[in-house]
């Protein structure tokens, strides 16, 4: 059975917090899996700790073709503000998570259910791998040119897939 919507592919991108201080501000991150610490994905698939983001190799290929540096790794999806306690950060880091964000697990679960291929990337804003929170490029700290560059990257991914 095919998908029930008029699109068969989607690109999502946005900011994330770094769980690895060696990842520079505004660096591109290609997530491979998302830890499911939110509620929405559980309405669309059976319980599990992680959801795979299967199209990450394609995103990596496009970024390489564009000669843009990137980092790959797992991400932690949480839909609760200020959920990133030191204990939780350490647990996620031990499992290989390099970033935290609020949407990817849910978006991948919905896309899986709807038969839509999801292509995703993040760009590092703030940093949680420090003695205290580092705002970094969070919110208005990111220039319009940098935001436009991320939109161009998303456009190129969409154009090439």
C-alpha angles and dihedrals in degrees: 000000000000128000118288098219130076093247127064099186135041136186121209127182138162148130127309139181118249121238089187118062091204090071105092124229113278092014116151115246124194110202120216099186136003126221107229105230094143133078109236100071091058089066091058105040141017118280118279135145095243140025119210119237095210100184096062093106090059091049090049090050092053093047090049090050088051089049091236119148117234143168125226127209148109123302133207116229114203125164095197121094115236092008092133100102119170090252092052092044091053092048093050092045091051087056091052102261113152099176144030126215140153110238120033102088091049094045093049092049092050091046091049090052093047096045094246123141111230123208114189143178136166136206121218115248115159128016126231096176095090141083087265133011115285112210093205113162094344119147112331093005090086114085122235089244091055091049090048090051090057090050089051090051090051089049092052092049091050092046094051100044 
